[in-house]
Amino acid sequence: MKLIAHRGLSSKAPENTMPAFELAGKEQRFYGIECDIHETKDHQFVIIHDDDLKRMTGSDVLIKDLTYEEILSYTINSGKNIKQYKELKVPKFEEFIELCVFYDKVAVIEIKGVQSMESLTQLMNIVEDHPGLKAIFISFNLNYLKFLRALNSEVELQLLLGKLSDDIIYDAKVNKIDLSLWHEELDSQKVKDLKDEGFKLAVYTVNEMKKMLKFEKMGLDYLTTDR
């Protein structure tokens, strides 16, 4: 079972920041590093979980209404051990990608918000322009993943799910999209059934060692953790 650092090592540094990604990069136990991306007004991709800056900077403004340069005028003032990290800015997607290449980590890219489906072509081009990078695209939006599948028949894709349904399982299987499930949704029988269907399986977000060992025993492929 491969471990993925959720928003970087977010139990040690503010989530989705370069320090959190750097800490995860230095930790050998992590196979990959997860980030969340949104598209700016001027069609750049930045790394932040929410669609606004309120929680991380205190400013109630939407990412899609700001240019990248405007976003750089805001400073992150929230997150784990924030006092240790001064003048933190919202990272650009390329900064994250380059760090993953440097530390030889898989980039696990959660697509939160883009302005159009065509933006996903730009996103895929950025990834493909970094030789040696291994990437997994994940999203709660099945249509985003189906569009990416049409662009690239080989890239690894995971649909994030809180609940399973037969329709979703069928759609994901037809489009060669694996599944990443909320930890309370999984039990041994479901894991066996889905593995028998040919899916790779991920689970999120698990921070207790006892649960980690339980999921490893079940045969999960990936586990996302803050720790």
N, C-alpha and C positions, 0 to 999 in steps of 0.2 A: 504494500500500500504506500503510495507516494504522498508526501505532505506538501500542502500548498499554504503559503503565508498569506493570510487574509488581510488585504489592504496593506501589505508589507508586514513587518513584525509590529503590529499595532498595539500589542500589550506593552511595548517598550518605548515607542515614539508615536507622534500623532499619525493617524491613519492616512494612507494615500499621499505621504510626503516622501521626499528623497531620503531623509534619515531613516524612516521606517523601511524603505526598500533596500537601503544600504545594509542595515542590520540583518535583514532577511537574506541578502546576497551573501553575507559573510558566514551565515549559519549553514553548515554542510548538510544538516538533516532535511533542509527544504529542497524539494525537487523543483518547485515553481513558486512564483510570486504573483499574487492576484492584484489587479487594480480595477478601478471603475472609470469609465470615460464618458464625457459629454462633449458636444460640439459647440464652439463659440459662434458668435455672430459673423465673424470673418472666416469661418470654416476651418478653424484649427481644432485639434483635439486636446483637451486638458483632462487631468486626472483628479476627480473628486466624486464622492458618492452621491451627494444630493444634487438636485437641479438648480439649487441656489447657493449663495455663500453664507447664509445666515448662521448655520450651526458652527461652521469652521472659522468665520471671520467676524460674525456679529452684524454683517451688512445684508439686509434683505433684498438682494438683487439676483435676477436669474442669469445663469450662465449663457443662455442663448441670446440674451439681450446685450451682452458685453463682447467687445473684441478681446483678443488675447492680451494686447498691451494694457487695456483697461483692467483686466483681471490681475495683472501684475502689480497694480497700484494697491491691491488689498493684501493684508498680512494675516496669515493663519494665527489665531490666538487661542485655539482650543485643541485638546487632545492629550494623550498620555505623555507625562513628563514635559509638558509644553515649556516650562520655565528653562529647560536645558537647551531649547532650540529657539533662537532669536531670528526675527525677520524671515520666517518661513513663507514661501510663496506656493501657490497652486502649480504643480509641475506640468510641463508640456509632455504629451505622450511620447515624443521622441526621446526625451531624457530617460524615461522609464525603460524604453526599449533598449537604449544603449547600455544602461546598467545591467539589464538581463543578459545581454551579449557578453559584457565584461565578466560577470560572475558565472556565466554558463548556466543560467537558470531558465526554465520555461516561463514565458510570459503568458499569464492567464488573464485574458482581457475581457472584462465584463462590459458589454455595450449597454449603457444606460439611456442616452438620448442623442439622436442625430436628427438633422433637419430634413433629410430626405434619404430614400433608399440609396440614391446615387452616392451619398457620402460614404457608404460602406465600401464602394470601389476605391475611393481615396484611402480609406483606412487599410484595406487589404494591400494596396500598393506600398504604403509605408512599411508594413511588415515584410513584404517581399523584397524591399530595397535593402534589407539588413541581412546579408548572407550569414549563415550560421545560427540564426535565431530560430528557435522552436516556439511556436505559439499555439495556444488553445483559446478559441473565442467562446465566450459563454454569455447567455442572456436569458431573461425571462420572456423576451419577445421572440416567438417562434418564427415570425416573418423575417426578422433580421437574419436569423441563422439560415433560413431557406435561401435567402438572397446570397449569402456568403457561400453556401454550398454550390449555387449556380456559377459563382465566380471561380471556385476552386474545388475540385472533386476530392482532394486529398487532405485538406486542412482539418484539424480536429475541432469538432464543435460539441458543445454541451448545452442542453436546455435546462435552465434552472426551474425547479418545480417545488411548490409547497404541497401539492396534492397530485396524485396520479389519476389518470383516466384512460380507458381503453382507446378512445379517439386520439389522445395525445401520444400514447405509446405507438400506435399505428403510424401516425404522421411522422414522428421522430425516426422510426425504423425505416420508412420509405426514403427519407432524406438523409440517411446515414448520420443522424445526430444522436450523440450519447446523452445520458441523463445525469443531472446533478440534483440531489434531493435533500430537502430539509431533514435533519437527523431524526426527528420524531416520526417521520413518514415510513421509515425503513425497519423491517424485521427480516429474519433469516429467510423466510419463505419468499418474500417479495424479491430479495436479492437473488435468490436461486432462480426464480421465474424469469427475472429480467436478464440475468446472465445467460440463461438458456435461450433467450431471444436474440442474444448476440451483442447486447449493450455493454459498453464500458460504463462503470458506475462511480459517481463521486457523491460525497456527502458533505454538507455544510451546516452550521459552523460549530465545530466540536472542540471544546477546551479542557475537558476532563480526561485524564489518562485512562480511567476505567472504561469510559465510552470509546476512546480511541482503540483500545485493545479489543473491545467487543466488535467494532466495525472491521478491524483488521482480520479477525477470526471469520467474519462473515464473507470475506473475500472482496471487499471494496477495492477499487483501483486507486481512487484519490480521496484524500480527506483534507478539508480546509479548516485551518485553525488560526486563532489570534496569537497562540503561544508557541 
